[in-house]
């Protein structure tokens, strides 16, 4: 899977943007619903690369017979991705 590398961010207009070589590119225009839904949807979209990376790490660790441990790098990466998706990062 190939997608635009991050970090993806929500801007003041609730668009999802990425900065590449000093240039801001809009990846998504969020609309519909209430203004709070715009913010929540933009946060979730912006967190997508982080959520995917965290989930890949968790699955790879479980596939190797491991299990995510509270306080581990994997655990903290997952928590950070969730916080970003919820607009708390």
Backbone torsions as a table, in degrees:
resi	resn	phi	psi	omega
1	UNK	NA	132.4	-179.8
2	UNK	-123.1	124.8	175.6
3	UNK	-138.1	168.3	179.2
4	UNK	-60.9	124.4	179.8
5	UNK	-64.0	151.1	-177.8
6	UNK	-89.5	-167.5	7.3
7	UNK	-79.4	142.5	173.0
8	UNK	-90.1	144.4	-177.5
9	UNK	-139.2	156.7	172.0
10	UNK	-93.3	129.0	178.8
11	UNK	-95.1	-177.0	-176.2
12	UNK	-63.9	-22.3	178.3
13	UNK	-92.2	7.0	-177.4
14	UNK	64.9	25.9	169.5
15	UNK	-88.3	155.2	174.6
16	UNK	-98.4	122.2	-174.3
17	UNK	-128.4	162.1	173.8
18	UNK	-139.2	145.2	177.3
19	UNK	-103.3	121.1	-179.6
20	UNK	-124.1	119.8	-179.8
21	UNK	51.4	42.4	176.9
22	UNK	79.0	3.2	-178.4
23	UNK	-111.8	129.3	179.7
24	UNK	-84.7	123.7	179.3
25	UNK	-114.6	132.8	177.6
26	UNK	-84.5	124.2	177.7
27	UNK	-93.3	-32.2	-177.2
28	UNK	-152.8	142.1	172.8
29	UNK	-107.1	120.1	-175.7
30	UNK	-101.0	129.1	178.1
31	UNK	-152.3	177.2	-178.7
32	UNK	87.9	147.5	-178.6
33	UNK	75.8	-160.3	-178.4
34	UNK	-86.6	162.6	176.1
35	UNK	-55.6	-36.0	177.9
36	UNK	-66.0	-36.8	176.6
37	UNK	-65.1	-35.8	176.7
38	UNK	-59.4	-47.2	-179.1
39	UNK	-62.9	-48.5	-178.5
40	UNK	-62.3	-43.5	179.8
41	UNK	-65.6	-42.1	178.9
42	UNK	-64.4	-40.1	177.2
43	UNK	-61.7	-43.6	-179.0
44	UNK	-65.2	-43.7	178.2
45	UNK	-63.3	-44.4	-179.2
46	UNK	-62.2	-30.5	-179.2
47	UNK	-83.1	-6.6	-174.6
48	UNK	-51.9	-48.7	179.7
49	UNK	-61.6	-37.1	179.6
50	UNK	-68.6	-42.1	178.8
51	UNK	-63.7	-42.8	178.6
52	UNK	-62.2	-45.0	-179.8
53	UNK	-63.3	-43.2	-180.0
54	UNK	-64.1	-42.9	-179.9
55	UNK	-66.1	-39.3	176.7
56	UNK	-60.1	-43.5	179.0
57	UNK	-62.4	-44.0	-178.9
58	UNK	-63.3	-47.1	-179.1
59	UNK	-63.9	-43.1	178.9
60	UNK	-61.1	-40.3	179.4
61	UNK	-66.0	-43.3	179.0
62	UNK	-65.7	-40.1	178.2
63	UNK	-59.5	-30.5	179.2
64	UNK	-85.4	5.1	179.0
65	UNK	91.9	3.3	179.2
66	UNK	-90.1	178.1	178.7
67	UNK	-145.0	135.7	178.0
68	UNK	-57.3	134.2	-177.9
69	UNK	-114.0	136.4	178.6
70	UNK	-53.6	129.9	178.6
71	UNK	88.9	-8.2	179.2
72	UNK	-72.0	166.4	177.3
73	UNK	-58.2	-42.4	179.9
74	UNK	-61.3	-43.6	179.3
75	UNK	-62.4	-45.7	-179.1
76	UNK	-68.5	-35.8	176.7
77	UNK	-64.2	-42.8	177.4
78	UNK	-62.9	-44.7	179.4
79	UNK	-62.2	-40.7	179.7
80	UNK	-65.2	-39.8	178.8
81	UNK	-65.2	-41.2	177.5
82	UNK	-64.5	-43.6	178.5
83	UNK	-59.9	-41.2	178.4
84	UNK	-64.2	-44.5	180.0
85	UNK	-61.3	-31.8	-179.5
86	UNK	-90.2	3.9	178.5
87	UNK	74.5	22.2	-177.7
88	UNK	-105.0	4.1	-178.3
89	UNK	-105.7	NA	NA
